[in-house]
Amino acid sequence: MGKRKLETCFSPALYENDQHAGSVVVIIDILRASSSICTAFENGALSLIPVSEVSEAKEYKNKGYLVAAERDGYVLDFADFGNSPFNFTRERVEGRTIVYSTTNGTSIINLASSAGTVVIGSFLNITALSDWLISGGKDIVLFCAGWKNRFNLEDTICAGAIAERLMKSNLFTTICDSTLAAIDLWELAKDNLQGYIEKVAQRTRLRDKGLDDCIEFCLTADFTKKIPAIKSGILVDNIL
Amino acid sequence: MGKRKLETCFSPALYENDQHAGSVVVIIDILRASSSICTAFENGALSLIPVSEVSEAKEYKNKGYLVAAERDGYVLDFADFGNSPFNFTRERVEGRTIVYSTTNGTSIINLASSAGTVVIGSFLNITALSDWLISGGKDIVLFCAGWKNRFNLEDTICAGAIAERLMKSNLFTTICDSTLAAIDLWELAKDNLQGYIEKVAQRTRLRDKGLDDCIEFCLTADFTKKIPAIKSGILVDNIL
């Protein structure tokens, strides 16, 4: 049997959705959306409804939904809370459906929706996710959310960490320079992940807004075994 | 005086031409366009006319111009030669105007043309180029050509090599993760550049077409002091 393909995409602007119809696409946006989603499900959330428009989020709020909504790191005034994983506590989210609106997230979910399967990746679920990706039979695309269509280091490092595990299984092949670069950057960063992340642009952006308290947590491996997945446009608890 | 901005762009699909009006943009496409252009001018070419359409290149040929033209690494049948730097010998190019059509090149030149100044970068002219960039007063964008809009490692490594020199001058600042990643990858690659480039996708593509004989040359620092520049849509000998 031939090896399965592993590709990495560094930005929504580089995503070739016509290429990935049969693949599993892993959305990676570790500071902070994909970390928050993993946390929400670990703490018992039922489902997350991604919405793109503020007006749509507000309509849901008026109907009584719990709403997590931010733009550029700022909580929208009508929302219950913003996009820090620390907001998605068990007390707040257990058994609830949450409407979720972020700067980047929803447009990326829409982009990826033509793929066979779309799951959410972060350091928080890296072992469960990687093991599941290895055990499946599909080609894999690691889709870094980036920031405003730009390359970012933190998602690249996480993609590299996942890619390294997949390549070690010997079941995958890659002719994708992005994957090779991501693995090399992960190798550089892994012995001092906190130190390495100090220099990334998003670290500065979050610090400037007082939102950087969650970074150490977002770099923690294996907080959860959940593998959030998108089904019919809704984020659900687990792919399984 | 504040420091000047240094940014790196990994693909034409990520290039934000409205952001770079006052900047110097360095086009980097080392395997093989930017290396060939540097070689052509070192060997005495007068100017290069970039054209995008095959039909346009053919019209020039019919008018008696020397034509270098390829698509996906293959020389077009009416052309005098293709896109290897080894084709641009002194015997062929000295004192001549060459019409030049490549897979990637012309669309990138058009994209960058809204910038203040556009120059061509490669390992072949790295010291002359870096010194000139440092001595100027402008913000800099290192624009990697990539391959069919995808990220590639060889252009990234070269961008990292240039970026390292600029940052060492202490005249630049960057909040661009692409620049940080490029510098880190260059640091990884520089002690064994040939070995590192072995793994890149373009290496495989060129080998499969028997076009990889020029790679070692394209990784050679300081073959020339020329800094090819684009003026009124034409590539000329030197920015100075």
Boltz contact constraints between the chains, C-beta under 6 A:
constraints:
  - contact:
      token1: [A, 10]
      token2: [B, 151]
      max_distance: 6.0
  - contact:
      token1: [A, 13]
      token2: [B, 13]
      max_distance: 6.0
  - contact:
      token1: [A, 13]
      token2: [B, 14]
      max_distance: 6.0
  - contact:
      token1: [A, 14]
      token2: [B, 13]
      max_distance: 6.0
  - contact:
      token1: [A, 151]
      token2: [B, 10]
      max_distance: 6.0
  - contact:
      token1: [A, 151]
      token2: [B, 177]
      max_distance: 6.0
  - contact:
      token1: [A, 151]
      token2: [B, 178]
      max_distance: 6.0
  - contact:
      token1: [A, 152]
      token2: [B, 177]
      max_distance: 6.0
  - contact:
      token1: [A, 153]
      token2: [B, 177]
      max_distance: 6.0
  - contact:
      token1: [A, 153]
      token2: [B, 181]
      max_distance: 6.0
  - contact:
      token1: [A, 175]
      token2: [B, 201]
      max_distance: 6.0
  - contact:
      token1: [A, 177]
      token2: [B, 151]
      max_distance: 6.0
  - contact:
      token1: [A, 177]
      token2: [B, 152]
      max_distance: 6.0
  - contact:
      token1: [A, 177]
      token2: [B, 153]
      max_distance: 6.0
  - contact:
      token1: [A, 177]
      token2: [B, 200]
      max_distance: 6.0
  - contact:
      token1: [A, 177]
      token2: [B, 201]
      max_distance: 6.0
  - contact:
      token1: [A, 178]
      token2: [B, 151]
      max_distance: 6.0
  - contact:
      token1: [A, 180]
      token2: [B, 199]
      max_distance: 6.0
  - contact:
      token1: [A, 181]
      token2: [B, 153]
      max_distance: 6.0
  - contact:
      token1: [A, 184]
      token2: [B, 188]
      max_distance: 6.0
  - contact:
      token1: [A, 188]
      token2: [B, 184]
      max_distance: 6.0
  - contact:
      token1: [A, 199]
      token2: [B, 180]
      max_distance: 6.0
  - contact:
      token1: [A, 200]
      token2: [B, 177]
      max_distance: 6.0
  - contact:
      token1: [A, 201]
      token2: [B, 175]
      max_distance: 6.0
  - contact:
      token1: [A, 201]
      token2: [B, 177]
      max_distance: 6.0
